[in-house]
Amino acid sequence: MDPGTQLPDKLLSRISIAKAELEAAPEVRVISHYDADGISSAGVLSNMLLRAGKHIHVTMTKSLTDKLISEVSAGCKTMVLSDMGSSHLEALEALDCKVIVLDHHSPQKDSEKVVHVNPHLAGIDGMTSASASAVCMLLAAHMDEKNWDLLPIAFAGIAGDRQAIRGLSGLNQWLYEEGLKRGVVEVRPGSMLPEGGLLNGLIGSTDPYVIGVSGSPEGAAALMAEAGIPANAEVERLDDAQRMKLSSLLALRLTAQGTPMSTLDEIVHERYHFPRWGMSADALAGLLNACGRSNHEGTGLALALGDAEAMETARALRQAYVDEVQASLQRVVKNGLIKAENIQYFYNDNLGLSGILSGVAMQYFGDRDKPTLALSDTGEEIKVSSRGTFELLDKGVDLAAALRECGQKVGGVGGGHRIASGATVPRGRDKEFLELVDKMVGEQKARKKDAS
């Protein structure tokens, strides 16, 4: 009999240490990232800690700084950081409190003082096989068997970090297998079509992003008419012929705009559905992401804690967020991307949208051989979001290293995952930064080519 996915002892031993520390702590300070994975992580931790009778104080932030670490640690005896912390170990080690880091970003070092739980340290790739919310879920499951009902929240983080698009692996797969045994999760076939109301779904779609359909009520209605589908149709009520016709039309549009077959395959990945929530992990991730990107992280956390009113607020935030994303994408498509030798980039007025804009441009209408960077001027500094593809990784590109090293050279900071990374650089030094990244990406690809 297949024993299923096995987890490394090193990861489990760190989880056991974190569990013991939290069981002994009456009060816990939680700091997490503000995206879907970060809010999911905070949601899992908050539910877990409240059920264990702990007093908690949660802060969600766009970025972790030494100043923030100093402020939140004042008077704190036990601190937990989720979806961040692995790149700030030195500052965390200097604190006079117990610190637990539950992160999945590639670490530069380990720690003897901080309880550092990171899948990379146990041989699991945190970019593809373990979101931060998955790490938090593993801890919650070890704290109490009853916490398995938190799996939908954790899977929203997995989906939000796009770790399910090529199938599950590592810790994510283990959680799925265990959730399946307990009847918490269902797997459903993937589809090119959005969930729910079809017309609004097509208009708001960014995955796939279909030029002339996404963001265009007229274009979406025309496509549905071409498929012989009424404008008020819902996806769940389409017959097989209608599904096939509309899916084929979407695939043809995407192919015509240069979308490769590998991306089409990713679009139709299996969906993980949670009956208790009545939605998929992707749908829940969309709600949490909209809360974070709209500066309503508290609403996202309340949603994860089961607040019905927060669900309605999140749906409204999601619609406003989708409208804003589509308007911004149309501007990017109209203005085009600035292309250097090895990278492509654009400037964006809305900092909160840089990640999704660079990701959609990379996947659906940019040059697939060049990583995409989005830059935003906050008035104090330049924020950078970058996205690549798995094909670029195969060619040697490492955006985490590129943004970290090039950011440092211009007096900034950077890091993240090889396929998706961010940086903060001083105003006036963005051109220099871009030139350095362009050169380094070229060198990365050359090294890989020479080694093969």
C-alpha angles and dihedrals in degrees: 000000000000107000090205128224115344123209123220117259090230091061093045093049091053090049090052091052091049090049092053093049093050094046088057095047119089093191129033131192111210125198120182142164120267101234127091093276092046095049090044089051092050090047094053092045094046094050091046095049096043090051088052090055097252127148109234139190115192128198124181120196142178092229139006115237133178088245092055091046090053093047098048094042093061107118091355122136100180125027129182122195119194129190088005141048105079091098093048101053096126092056091044093049089058093060122105094228140072110275128196119188119198102183139142102195116113107274124218092206144359128239137229094195103040118065093239113193109181124147091219089067089059097046098265117125107238091197095063110008110038128034120196089252089055090055090049090048091053089054092047092051090053092047093055135349088224089068092076087093085072091069094100090059091049092049090054086064092048090051093042091057090047093240094140100056094094096034129277125291141163117006092353090058092047091053091049092051092049092045091050090054089054096045093242098122137039127197119221132185116270123247141195087225127087123245121259124358107026102210096049090041093056092045092051098039119126096162096074100021107197114190109231093019107051108073092010119100090188093049093047092048091049092051091051091049090051088055091048094245123138117242094243095053123130120217094234091059098051117112121232094262092053092047092050094046095049093042090051092050091050092048091051092050092049093047090050091055091052102262108155126231091249090064092047088054090051092052092060096048118141116280124227111219127195114204095197090058095036092225144080127261088250092055093048090046089053091055095047093045091052090052092052097043090048092054091251098115089143090062089052091051091047088051090052088050090056102259108160093200090053089056091059092045090049092053090054091047089049092055093048090047092050091051091051093047093050093050090050093047091052089055091050091049091048096047095038130212124292107238125210124178096276107008140040126212148170138193119246129193096209113069094193092060100049095096097052093040093053090044095051092045090051094049103037117024112003131089104285091210094060127064113239122233127191118198127198128187110218092185090253102049144352118263117204131197121186134189133188137173133247088250089058090050088054087055091056102264115150111180093181091060093040096052094040096051097037091045091054091050091060096042098267139102135244146162145123130128129345090247099038126025143154140211142187117213134175119268112263093029099077094100091052090047092051091050090051093049091047091053094045095049088052090051092048092054092045092052092051092047092049091049095051 
